[in-house]
Amino acid sequence: MWVVTQTGFISIIQRLPEDTNLLNVRSRDQLSLLAICKTLRLNRHRVMHTPEADYEFRLELTREQVNKFLASQVQAVDYPNFKDRVTQTRGKRWHDALLDVWFALLATSTTRPYYRTTSSTR
C-alpha cells in the first residue's frame, strides 16, 4: 500500500508471510519514517538504512502501530488543500512531485477524459 501524508510518502508491505502482525514500512527518504517515529514516540534509530534496496529507508512496525499512525494522520487533516499543506511541511519539491502524481492518476480517469489535456498546460 502506498500512502502519502503531509509528512511524507510510505509504502507498507507484509514482508514475512509467517508473521502477519509485522509490517515493513518503507520510504525513499528518511524524514517520512522519522515522522512516524515522532508520532508513535519511537526511537529514531529504529529506522534502517538500506541503500542497496529500492526503498532506501525501512521501519518494522506492528499492524497496531501502523493503524495508530494512519489514524493520527486522518485526525491531523485541518487543511483545505493537500498539496498546499505539503508545500508547507515538505517544500516545493514535494509539492511538484505530488502534482505529477495527481496528473498521472488523473490520466486514468474514465469519467473526465477532457482533463487529460490539462497536464500540458500546467
A tleap script that builds the chain and sets N, CA, C and O, in Angstrom:
source leaprc.protein.ff14SB
mol = sequence {
  NMET TRP VAL VAL THR GLN THR GLY PHE ILE
  SER ILE ILE GLN ARG LEU PRO GLU ASP THR
  ASN LEU LEU ASN VAL ARG SER ARG ASP GLN
  LEU SER LEU LEU ALA ILE CYS LYS THR LEU
  ARG LEU ASN ARG HIE ARG VAL MET HIE THR
  PRO GLU ALA ASP TYR GLU PHE ARG LEU GLU
  LEU THR ARG GLU GLN VAL ASN LYS PHE LEU
  ALA SER GLN VAL GLN ALA VAL ASP TYR PRO
  ASN PHE LYS ASP ARG VAL THR GLN THR ARG
  GLY LYS ARG TRP HIE ASP ALA LEU LEU ASP
  VAL TRP PHE ALA LEU LEU ALA THR SER THR
  THR ARG PRO TYR TYR ARG THR THR SER SER
  THR CARG
}
set mol.1.N position { 0.849 -1.175 0.000 }
set mol.1.CA position { 0.000 0.000 0.000 }
set mol.1.C position { 0.891 1.233 0.000 }
set mol.1.O position { 1.843 1.332 0.773 }
set mol.2.N position { 0.568 2.153 -0.867 }
set mol.2.CA position { 1.248 3.445 -0.867 }
set mol.2.C position { 0.395 4.451 -0.115 }
set mol.2.O position { -0.825 4.496 -0.273 }
set mol.3.N position { 1.056 5.256 0.706 }
set mol.3.CA position { 0.355 6.280 1.471 }
set mol.3.C position { 1.170 7.571 1.390 }
set mol.3.O position { 2.379 7.581 1.624 }
set mol.4.N position { 0.481 8.645 1.055 }
set mol.4.CA position { 1.120 9.963 1.064 }
set mol.4.C position { 0.395 10.795 2.106 }
set mol.4.O position { -0.824 10.954 2.051 }
set mol.5.N position { 1.155 11.324 3.059 }
set mol.5.CA position { 0.604 12.178 4.104 }
set mol.5.C position { 1.305 13.525 4.039 }
set mol.5.O position { 2.205 13.728 3.223 }
set mol.6.N position { 0.898 14.426 4.886 }
set mol.6.CA position { 1.562 15.729 4.910 }
set mol.6.C position { 3.007 15.633 5.398 }
set mol.6.O position { 3.771 16.589 5.267 }
set mol.7.N position { 3.382 14.478 5.961 }
set mol.7.CA position { 4.751 14.302 6.438 }
set mol.7.C position { 5.612 13.479 5.501 }
set mol.7.O position { 6.818 13.367 5.720 }
set mol.8.N position { 5.024 12.896 4.458 }
set mol.8.CA position { 5.846 12.149 3.516 }
set mol.8.C position { 5.126 11.025 2.803 }
set mol.8.O position { 3.900 10.919 2.843 }
set mol.9.N position { 5.916 10.185 2.148 }
set mol.9.CA position { 5.437 9.062 1.349 }
set mol.9.C position { 5.971 7.772 1.950 }
set mol.9.O position { 7.157 7.667 2.261 }
set mol.10.N position { 5.080 6.779 2.115 }
set mol.10.CA position { 5.493 5.477 2.616 }
set mol.10.C position { 4.859 4.367 1.779 }
set mol.10.O position { 3.817 4.548 1.148 }
set mol.11.N position { 5.513 3.234 1.796 }
set mol.11.CA position { 4.999 2.015 1.188 }
set mol.11.C position { 4.932 0.975 2.305 }
set mol.11.O position { 5.914 0.755 3.013 }
set mol.12.N position { 3.777 0.341 2.460 }
set mol.12.CA position { 3.577 -0.609 3.552 }
set mol.12.C position { 3.358 -1.998 2.961 }
set mol.12.O position { 2.491 -2.194 2.110 }
set mol.13.N position { 4.153 -2.951 3.421 }
set mol.13.CA position { 4.004 -4.335 2.964 }
set mol.13.C position { 4.115 -5.287 4.153 }
set mol.13.O position { 4.652 -4.934 5.203 }
set mol.14.N position { 3.599 -6.494 3.966 }
set mol.14.CA position { 3.846 -7.578 4.918 }
set mol.14.C position { 4.947 -8.421 4.302 }
set mol.14.O position { 4.689 -9.244 3.424 }
set mol.15.N position { 6.154 -8.222 4.754 }
set mol.15.CA position { 7.323 -8.865 4.142 }
set mol.15.C position { 7.412 -10.351 4.464 }
set mol.15.O position { 7.781 -11.160 3.613 }
set mol.16.N position { 7.070 -10.701 5.704 }
set mol.16.CA position { 7.188 -12.090 6.138 }
set mol.16.C position { 5.819 -12.757 6.189 }
set mol.16.O position { 4.988 -12.374 7.013 }
set mol.17.N position { 5.559 -13.740 5.337 }
set mol.17.CA position { 4.241 -14.374 5.320 }
set mol.17.C position { 3.887 -15.062 6.632 }
set mol.17.O position { 2.710 -15.195 6.968 }
set mol.18.N position { 4.889 -15.496 7.366 }
set mol.18.CA position { 4.628 -16.202 8.621 }
set mol.18.C position { 4.333 -15.258 9.793 }
set mol.18.O position { 3.849 -15.705 10.833 }
set mol.19.N position { 4.612 -13.992 9.643 }
set mol.19.CA position { 4.348 -13.031 10.719 }
set mol.19.C position { 3.343 -12.000 10.220 }
set mol.19.O position { 3.725 -10.948 9.708 }
set mol.20.N position { 2.073 -12.305 10.369 }
set mol.20.CA position { 1.017 -11.443 9.830 }
set mol.20.C position { 0.839 -10.162 10.634 }
set mol.20.O position { 0.128 -9.259 10.193 }
set mol.21.N position { 1.461 -10.062 11.792 }
set mol.21.CA position { 1.321 -8.854 12.609 }
set mol.21.C position { 2.421 -7.830 12.343 }
set mol.21.O position { 2.304 -6.680 12.766 }
set mol.22.N position { 3.481 -8.226 11.653 }
set mol.22.CA position { 4.614 -7.334 11.419 }
set mol.22.C position { 4.546 -6.757 10.007 }
set mol.22.O position { 4.426 -7.491 9.026 }
set mol.23.N position { 4.625 -5.443 9.925 }
set mol.23.CA position { 4.610 -4.771 8.624 }
set mol.23.C position { 5.931 -4.043 8.411 }
set mol.23.O position { 6.552 -3.551 9.353 }
set mol.24.N position { 6.332 -3.989 7.175 }
set mol.24.CA position { 7.539 -3.293 6.790 }
set mol.24.C position { 7.102 -1.984 6.139 }
set mol.24.O position { 6.452 -1.992 5.093 }
set mol.25.N position { 7.460 -0.870 6.756 }
set mol.25.CA position { 7.109 0.450 6.247 }
set mol.25.C position { 8.371 1.012 5.602 }
set mol.25.O position { 9.411 1.143 6.246 }
set mol.26.N position { 8.259 1.339 4.324 }
set mol.26.CA position { 9.439 1.733 3.562 }
set mol.26.C position { 9.254 3.133 2.997 }
set mol.26.O position { 8.133 3.592 2.778 }
set mol.27.N position { 10.378 3.799 2.768 }
set mol.27.CA position { 10.307 5.131 2.188 }
set mol.27.C position { 11.580 5.424 1.410 }
set mol.27.O position { 12.629 4.820 1.637 }
set mol.28.N position { 11.459 6.346 0.509 }
set mol.28.CA position { 12.625 6.773 -0.271 }
set mol.28.C position { 13.423 7.851 0.457 }
set mol.28.O position { 14.551 8.161 0.076 }
set mol.29.N position { 12.828 8.420 1.508 }
set mol.29.CA position { 13.541 9.429 2.285 }
set mol.29.C position { 13.361 9.154 3.779 }
set mol.29.O position { 12.327 8.639 4.207 }
set mol.30.N position { 14.358 9.496 4.546 }
set mol.30.CA position { 14.359 9.217 5.983 }
set mol.30.C position { 13.316 10.042 6.740 }
set mol.30.O position { 12.730 9.552 7.705 }
set mol.31.N position { 13.078 11.282 6.320 }
set mol.31.CA position { 12.140 12.152 7.044 }
set mol.31.C position { 10.735 11.557 7.131 }
set mol.31.O position { 10.047 11.739 8.136 }
set mol.32.N position { 10.309 10.855 6.093 }
set mol.32.CA position { 8.976 10.251 6.111 }
set mol.32.C position { 8.843 9.250 7.262 }
set mol.32.O position { 7.798 9.171 7.908 }
set mol.33.N position { 9.905 8.493 7.507 }
set mol.33.CA position { 9.863 7.499 8.587 }
set mol.33.C position { 10.144 8.122 9.955 }
set mol.33.O position { 9.620 7.661 10.969 }
set mol.34.N position { 10.955 9.150 9.980 }
set mol.34.CA position { 11.193 9.841 11.255 }
set mol.34.C position { 9.912 10.492 11.768 }
set mol.34.O position { 9.704 10.588 12.978 }
set mol.35.N position { 9.059 10.935 10.859 }
set mol.35.CA position { 7.762 11.497 11.266 }
set mol.35.C position { 6.909 10.430 11.952 }
set mol.35.O position { 6.190 10.719 12.909 }
set mol.36.N position { 6.995 9.206 11.460 }
set mol.36.CA position { 6.266 8.102 12.104 }
set mol.36.C position { 6.828 7.854 13.495 }
set mol.36.O position { 6.073 7.699 14.455 }
set mol.37.N position { 8.148 7.816 13.605 }
set mol.37.CA position { 8.779 7.616 14.914 }
set mol.37.C position { 8.350 8.701 15.897 }
set mol.37.O position { 8.060 8.416 17.059 }
set mol.38.N position { 8.314 9.932 15.429 }
set mol.38.CA position { 7.913 11.040 16.300 }
set mol.38.C position { 6.466 10.875 16.752 }
set mol.38.O position { 6.159 11.040 17.933 }
set mol.39.N position { 5.585 10.552 15.819 }
set mol.39.CA position { 4.167 10.394 16.154 }
set mol.39.C position { 3.946 9.258 17.140 }
set mol.39.O position { 3.157 9.382 18.077 }
set mol.40.N position { 4.652 8.142 16.922 }
set mol.40.CA position { 4.472 6.958 17.772 }
set mol.40.C position { 5.400 6.945 18.986 }
set mol.40.O position { 5.363 6.025 19.803 }
set mol.41.N position { 6.229 7.976 19.087 }
set mol.41.CA position { 7.195 8.085 20.180 }
set mol.41.C position { 8.148 6.885 20.224 }
set mol.41.O position { 8.371 6.271 21.267 }
set mol.42.N position { 8.691 6.586 19.056 }
set mol.42.CA position { 9.652 5.501 18.908 }
set mol.42.C position { 11.048 6.088 18.741 }
set mol.42.O position { 11.210 7.225 18.300 }
set mol.43.N position { 12.037 5.304 19.097 }
set mol.43.CA position { 13.419 5.722 18.919 }
set mol.43.C position { 13.709 5.864 17.428 }
set mol.43.O position { 13.450 4.949 16.647 }
set mol.44.N position { 14.240 7.004 17.046 }
set mol.44.CA position { 14.528 7.276 15.639 }
set mol.44.C position { 15.551 6.309 15.053 }
set mol.44.O position { 15.645 6.174 13.833 }
set mol.45.N position { 16.317 5.636 15.907 }
set mol.45.CA position { 17.332 4.694 15.439 }
set mol.45.C position { 16.720 3.384 14.952 }
set mol.45.O position { 17.432 2.515 14.449 }
set mol.46.N position { 15.414 3.238 15.098 }
set mol.46.CA position { 14.733 2.062 14.543 }
set mol.46.C position { 14.640 2.131 13.018 }
set mol.46.O position { 14.406 1.119 12.357 }
set mol.47.N position { 14.823 3.322 12.472 }
set mol.47.CA position { 14.801 3.468 11.014 }
set mol.47.C position { 16.073 2.840 10.457 }
set mol.47.O position { 17.185 3.224 10.817 }
set mol.48.N position { 15.883 1.864 9.569 }
set mol.48.CA position { 17.014 1.151 8.971 }
set mol.48.C position { 17.381 1.794 7.639 }
set mol.48.O position { 16.510 2.135 6.838 }
set mol.49.N position { 18.676 1.953 7.415 }
set mol.49.CA position { 19.167 2.487 6.149 }
set mol.49.C position { 19.538 1.307 5.262 }
set mol.49.O position { 20.412 0.514 5.613 }
set mol.50.N position { 18.877 1.189 4.111 }
set mol.50.CA position { 19.119 0.080 3.178 }
set mol.50.C position { 19.397 0.659 1.790 }
set mol.50.O position { 18.549 0.582 0.901 }
set mol.51.N position { 20.576 1.233 1.608 }
set mol.51.CA position { 20.868 1.943 0.355 }
set mol.51.C position { 20.858 1.056 -0.883 }
set mol.51.O position { 20.705 1.562 -1.995 }
set mol.52.N position { 21.015 -0.235 -0.719 }
set mol.52.CA position { 21.029 -1.127 -1.870 }
set mol.52.C position { 19.620 -1.536 -2.322 }
set mol.52.O position { 19.457 -2.160 -3.371 }
set mol.53.N position { 18.619 -1.186 -1.534 }
set mol.53.CA position { 17.239 -1.589 -1.830 }
set mol.53.C position { 16.491 -0.498 -2.601 }
set mol.53.O position { 16.951 0.639 -2.700 }
set mol.54.N position { 15.333 -0.869 -3.140 }
set mol.54.CA position { 14.542 0.101 -3.896 }
set mol.54.C position { 14.012 1.224 -3.008 }
set mol.54.O position { 13.866 2.360 -3.458 }
set mol.55.N position { 13.728 0.906 -1.759 }
set mol.55.CA position { 13.370 1.929 -0.771 }
set mol.55.C position { 14.558 2.043 0.181 }
set mol.55.O position { 14.934 1.072 0.838 }
set mol.56.N position { 15.138 3.224 0.247 }
set mol.56.CA position { 16.394 3.395 0.986 }
set mol.56.C position { 16.238 3.304 2.499 }
set mol.56.O position { 17.209 3.036 3.207 }
set mol.57.N position { 15.017 3.527 3.004 }
set mol.57.CA position { 14.793 3.519 4.446 }
set mol.57.C position { 13.613 2.626 4.791 }
set mol.57.O position { 12.623 2.571 4.062 }
set mol.58.N position { 13.735 1.923 5.921 }
set mol.58.CA position { 12.718 0.964 6.341 }
set mol.58.C position { 12.508 1.032 7.842 }
set mol.58.O position { 13.389 1.418 8.610 }
set mol.59.N position { 11.299 0.640 8.227 }
set mol.59.CA position { 10.920 0.634 9.632 }
set mol.59.C position { 9.949 -0.518 9.834 }
set mol.59.O position { 8.930 -0.594 9.146 }
set mol.60.N position { 10.245 -1.409 10.758 }
set mol.60.CA position { 9.336 -2.514 11.046 }
set mol.60.C position { 8.397 -2.104 12.165 }
set mol.60.O position { 8.827 -1.660 13.229 }
set mol.61.N position { 7.100 -2.263 11.903 }
set mol.61.CA position { 6.069 -1.880 12.866 }
set mol.61.C position { 5.003 -2.962 12.940 }
set mol.61.O position { 4.816 -3.735 12.000 }
set mol.62.N position { 4.311 -3.003 14.063 }
set mol.62.CA position { 3.164 -3.893 14.157 }
set mol.62.C position { 1.987 -3.260 13.415 }
set mol.62.O position { 1.988 -2.062 13.132 }
set mol.63.N position { 1.001 -4.070 13.110 }
set mol.63.CA position { -0.197 -3.525 12.466 }
set mol.63.C position { -0.847 -2.466 13.350 }
set mol.63.O position { -1.351 -1.460 12.851 }
set mol.64.N position { -0.834 -2.690 14.651 }
set mol.64.CA position { -1.425 -1.718 15.575 }
set mol.64.C position { -0.701 -0.376 15.494 }
set mol.64.O position { -1.338 0.676 15.515 }
set mol.65.N position { 0.621 -0.411 15.404 }
set mol.65.CA position { 1.386 0.832 15.287 }
set mol.65.C position { 1.080 1.550 13.974 }
set mol.65.O position { 0.925 2.771 13.952 }
set mol.66.N position { 0.995 0.796 12.885 }
set mol.66.CA position { 0.667 1.399 11.596 }
set mol.66.C position { -0.731 2.007 11.646 }
set mol.66.O position { -0.950 3.122 11.172 }
set mol.67.N position { -1.674 1.267 12.224 }
set mol.67.CA position { -3.043 1.798 12.369 }
set mol.67.C position { -3.048 3.083 13.171 }
set mol.67.O position { -3.746 4.035 12.822 }
set mol.68.N position { -2.281 3.116 14.235 }
set mol.68.CA position { -2.227 4.309 15.090 }
set mol.68.C position { -1.658 5.501 14.318 }
set mol.68.O position { -2.175 6.614 14.416 }
set mol.69.N position { -0.601 5.264 13.558 }
set mol.69.CA position { -0.028 6.350 12.772 }
set mol.69.C position { -1.018 6.855 11.729 }
set mol.69.O position { -1.242 8.060 11.612 }
set mol.70.N position { -1.612 5.931 10.969 }
set mol.70.CA position { -2.549 6.338 9.922 }
set mol.70.C position { -3.746 7.080 10.515 }
set mol.70.O position { -4.209 8.067 9.943 }
set mol.71.N position { -4.244 6.613 11.650 }
set mol.71.CA position { -5.360 7.304 12.304 }
set mol.71.C position { -4.945 8.709 12.726 }
set mol.71.O position { -5.738 9.645 12.626 }
set mol.72.N position { -3.723 8.864 13.192 }
set mol.72.CA position { -3.248 10.196 13.602 }
set mol.72.C position { -3.192 11.138 12.407 }
set mol.72.O position { -3.447 12.335 12.545 }
set mol.73.N position { -2.861 10.608 11.245 }
set mol.73.CA position { -2.797 11.441 10.045 }
set mol.73.C position { -4.191 11.888 9.605 }
set mol.73.O position { -4.371 13.012 9.137 }
set mol.74.N position { -5.165 11.006 9.759 }
set mol.74.CA position { -6.545 11.384 9.445 }
set mol.74.C position { -7.013 12.468 10.414 }
set mol.74.O position { -7.645 13.442 10.006 }
set mol.75.N position { -6.705 12.299 11.675 }
set mol.75.CA position { -7.096 13.291 12.681 }
set mol.75.C position { -6.414 14.634 12.458 }
set mol.75.O position { -6.935 15.672 12.869 }
set mol.76.N position { -5.260 14.621 11.815 }
set mol.76.CA position { -4.499 15.860 11.597 }
set mol.76.C position { -4.987 16.658 10.386 }
set mol.76.O position { -4.499 17.760 10.139 }
set mol.77.N position { -5.929 16.123 9.643 }
set mol.77.CA position { -6.419 16.843 8.459 }
set mol.77.C position { -7.214 18.061 8.914 }
set mol.77.O position { -8.311 17.938 9.459 }
set mol.78.N position { -6.643 19.234 8.680 }
set mol.78.CA position { -7.279 20.502 9.040 }
set mol.78.C position { -7.022 21.550 7.959 }
set mol.78.O position { -7.025 22.752 8.227 }
set mol.79.N position { -6.802 21.074 6.736 }
set mol.79.CA position { -6.427 21.949 5.642 }
set mol.79.C position { -7.380 21.743 4.468 }
set mol.79.O position { -7.913 20.649 4.283 }
set mol.80.N position { -7.598 22.802 3.666 }
set mol.80.CA position { -8.497 22.678 2.515 }
set mol.80.C position { -7.804 22.174 1.251 }
set mol.80.O position { -8.477 21.776 0.300 }
set mol.81.N position { -6.463 22.182 1.225 }
set mol.81.CA position { -5.740 21.775 0.025 }
set mol.81.C position { -4.501 20.993 0.441 }
set mol.81.O position { -3.596 21.540 1.072 }
set mol.82.N position { -4.464 19.710 0.084 }
set mol.82.CA position { -3.370 18.833 0.499 }
set mol.82.C position { -2.028 19.261 -0.079 }
set mol.82.O position { -1.034 19.311 0.646 }
set mol.83.N position { -1.983 19.568 -1.364 }
set mol.83.CA position { -0.704 19.929 -1.975 }
set mol.83.C position { -0.127 21.208 -1.360 }
set mol.83.O position { 1.086 21.331 -1.195 }
set mol.84.N position { -1.001 22.154 -1.024 }
set mol.84.CA position { -0.521 23.367 -0.356 }
set mol.84.C position { 0.055 23.044 1.022 }
set mol.84.O position { 1.071 23.612 1.422 }
set mol.85.N position { -0.597 22.129 1.748 }
set mol.85.CA position { -0.078 21.747 3.070 }
set mol.85.C position { 1.285 21.085 2.933 }
set mol.85.O position { 2.194 21.356 3.718 }
set mol.86.N position { 1.424 20.228 1.949 }
set mol.86.CA position { 2.706 19.552 1.745 }
set mol.86.C position { 3.795 20.553 1.388 }
set mol.86.O position { 4.958 20.357 1.743 }
set mol.87.N position { 3.434 21.612 0.697 }
set mol.87.CA position { 4.407 22.662 0.415 }
set mol.87.C position { 4.907 23.263 1.729 }
set mol.87.O position { 6.093 23.567 1.863 }
set mol.88.N position { 4.015 23.431 2.687 }
set mol.88.CA position { 4.395 23.968 3.996 }
set mol.88.C position { 5.243 22.972 4.796 }
set mol.88.O position { 6.213 23.366 5.445 }
set mol.89.N position { 4.883 21.690 4.752 }
set mol.89.CA position { 5.557 20.707 5.604 }
set mol.89.C position { 6.800 20.094 4.970 }
set mol.89.O position { 7.743 19.741 5.678 }
set mol.90.N position { 6.814 19.962 3.628 }
set mol.90.CA position { 7.932 19.288 2.968 }
set mol.90.C position { 8.589 20.111 1.871 }
set mol.90.O position { 9.660 19.739 1.390 }
set mol.91.N position { 7.979 21.216 1.461 }
set mol.91.CA position { 8.606 22.089 0.476 }
set mol.91.C position { 8.075 21.932 -0.939 }
set mol.91.O position { 7.283 21.039 -1.238 }
set mol.92.N position { 8.538 22.829 -1.799 }
set mol.92.CA position { 8.057 22.899 -3.183 }
set mol.92.C position { 8.394 21.638 -3.974 }
set mol.92.O position { 7.604 21.207 -4.814 }
set mol.93.N position { 9.536 21.055 -3.720 }
set mol.93.CA position { 9.927 19.837 -4.447 }
set mol.93.C position { 8.904 18.724 -4.233 }
set mol.93.O position { 8.545 18.017 -5.175 }
set mol.94.N position { 8.436 18.569 -2.993 }
set mol.94.CA position { 7.405 17.567 -2.696 }
set mol.94.C position { 6.085 17.949 -3.344 }
set mol.94.O position { 5.388 17.096 -3.891 }
set mol.95.N position { 5.741 19.226 -3.283 }
set mol.95.CA position { 4.516 19.689 -3.929 }
set mol.95.C position { 4.533 19.323 -5.409 }
set mol.95.O position { 3.558 18.784 -5.932 }
set mol.96.N position { 5.640 19.616 -6.080 }
set mol.96.CA position { 5.737 19.353 -7.506 }
set mol.96.C position { 5.665 17.855 -7.809 }
set mol.96.O position { 5.054 17.450 -8.799 }
set mol.97.N position { 6.282 17.039 -6.968 }
set mol.97.CA position { 6.203 15.587 -7.153 }
set mol.97.C position { 4.761 15.103 -7.000 }
set mol.97.O position { 4.296 14.263 -7.770 }
set mol.98.N position { 4.061 15.637 -6.004 }
set mol.98.CA position { 2.661 15.250 -5.811 }
set mol.98.C position { 1.786 15.724 -6.963 }
set mol.98.O position { 0.843 15.035 -7.351 }
set mol.99.N position { 2.089 16.884 -7.505 }
set mol.99.CA position { 1.338 17.370 -8.652 }
set mol.99.C position { 1.519 16.432 -9.844 }
set mol.99.O position { 0.571 16.178 -10.587 }
set mol.100.N position { 2.734 15.919 -10.026 }
set mol.100.CA position { 2.981 14.940 -11.091 }
set mol.100.C position { 2.152 13.678 -10.867 }
set mol.100.O position { 1.578 13.134 -11.811 }
set mol.101.N position { 2.090 13.214 -9.628 }
set mol.101.CA position { 1.271 12.041 -9.306 }
set mol.101.C position { -0.200 12.343 -9.565 }
set mol.101.O position { -0.920 11.518 -10.128 }
set mol.102.N position { -0.640 13.524 -9.155 }
set mol.102.CA position { -2.035 13.928 -9.348 }
set mol.102.C position { -2.414 13.867 -10.823 }
set mol.102.O position { -3.461 13.329 -11.183 }
set mol.103.N position { -1.540 14.431 -11.685 }
set mol.103.CA position { -1.817 14.420 -13.116 }
set mol.103.C position { -1.737 13.006 -13.691 }
set mol.103.O position { -2.540 12.649 -14.554 }
set mol.104.N position { -0.793 12.208 -13.233 }
set mol.104.CA position { -0.676 10.830 -13.728 }
set mol.104.C position { -1.938 10.036 -13.399 }
set mol.104.O position { -2.433 9.283 -14.238 }
set mol.105.N position { -2.456 10.198 -12.197 }
set mol.105.CA position { -3.677 9.484 -11.826 }
set mol.105.C position { -4.901 10.063 -12.513 }
set mol.105.O position { -5.849 9.338 -12.813 }
set mol.106.N position { -4.886 11.345 -12.761 }
set mol.106.CA position { -5.987 11.959 -13.491 }
set mol.106.C position { -6.104 11.358 -14.896 }
set mol.106.O position { -7.204 11.232 -15.435 }
set mol.107.N position { -4.978 10.995 -15.473 }
set mol.107.CA position { -4.978 10.400 -16.811 }
set mol.107.C position { -5.682 9.045 -16.831 }
set mol.107.O position { -6.036 8.557 -17.904 }
set mol.108.N position { -5.890 8.436 -15.681 }
set mol.108.CA position { -6.594 7.146 -15.626 }
set mol.108.C position { -8.097 7.326 -15.509 }
set mol.108.O position { -8.836 6.341 -15.513 }
set mol.109.N position { -8.561 8.553 -15.406 }
set mol.109.CA position { -9.980 8.832 -15.245 }
set mol.109.C position { -10.775 8.340 -16.449 }
set mol.109.O position { -10.388 8.566 -17.596 }
set mol.110.N position { -11.877 7.673 -16.178 }
set mol.110.CA position { -12.751 7.225 -17.261 }
set mol.110.C position { -13.979 8.126 -17.385 }
set mol.110.O position { -14.749 8.008 -18.338 }
set mol.111.N position { -14.158 9.026 -16.418 }
set mol.111.CA position { -15.354 9.868 -16.441 }
set mol.111.C position { -15.071 11.295 -16.870 }
set mol.111.O position { -16.006 12.026 -17.198 }
set mol.112.N position { -13.838 11.709 -16.879 }
set mol.112.CA position { -13.497 13.082 -17.258 }
set mol.112.C position { -12.294 13.099 -18.201 }
set mol.112.O position { -11.237 13.615 -17.837 }
set mol.113.N position { -12.436 12.553 -19.384 }
set mol.113.CA position { -11.281 12.467 -20.287 }
set mol.113.C position { -10.730 13.816 -20.717 }
set mol.113.O position { -9.561 13.908 -21.092 }
set mol.114.N position { -11.555 14.879 -20.673 }
set mol.114.CA position { -11.066 16.194 -21.101 }
set mol.114.C position { -9.980 16.741 -20.187 }
set mol.114.O position { -9.247 17.644 -20.590 }
set mol.115.N position { -9.855 16.227 -18.975 }
set mol.115.CA position { -8.795 16.665 -18.072 }
set mol.115.C position { -7.419 16.196 -18.538 }
set mol.115.O position { -6.403 16.773 -18.151 }
set mol.116.N position { -7.383 15.194 -19.333 }
set mol.116.CA position { -6.106 14.641 -19.770 }
set mol.116.C position { -5.251 15.669 -20.510 }
set mol.116.O position { -4.026 15.556 -20.535 }
set mol.117.N position { -5.876 16.639 -21.094 }
set mol.117.CA position { -5.124 17.638 -21.851 }
set mol.117.C position { -4.569 18.741 -20.958 }
set mol.117.O position { -3.723 19.517 -21.401 }
set mol.118.N position { -5.027 18.829 -19.709 }
set mol.118.CA position { -4.589 19.935 -18.853 }
set mol.118.C position { -3.159 19.776 -18.379 }
set mol.118.O position { -2.541 20.769 -17.994 }
set mol.119.N position { -2.598 18.563 -18.388 }
set mol.119.CA position { -1.238 18.390 -17.894 }
set mol.119.C position { -0.233 19.141 -18.772 }
set mol.119.O position { 0.835 19.525 -18.297 }
set mol.120.N position { -0.563 19.347 -20.027 }
set mol.120.CA position { 0.366 20.068 -20.890 }
set mol.120.C position { 0.294 21.588 -20.687 }
set mol.120.O position { 1.149 22.323 -21.180 }
set mol.121.N position { -0.729 22.053 -19.962 }
set mol.121.CA position { -0.896 23.497 -19.776 }
set mol.121.C position { -0.486 23.959 -18.395 }
set mol.121.O position { -0.641 25.139 -18.079 }
set mol.122.N position { 0.031 23.073 -17.560 }
set mol.122.CA position { 0.363 23.499 -16.194 }
set mol.122.C position { 1.635 24.197 -16.160 }
set mol.122.O position { 2.075 24.627 -15.094 }
savepdb mol mol.pdb
quit
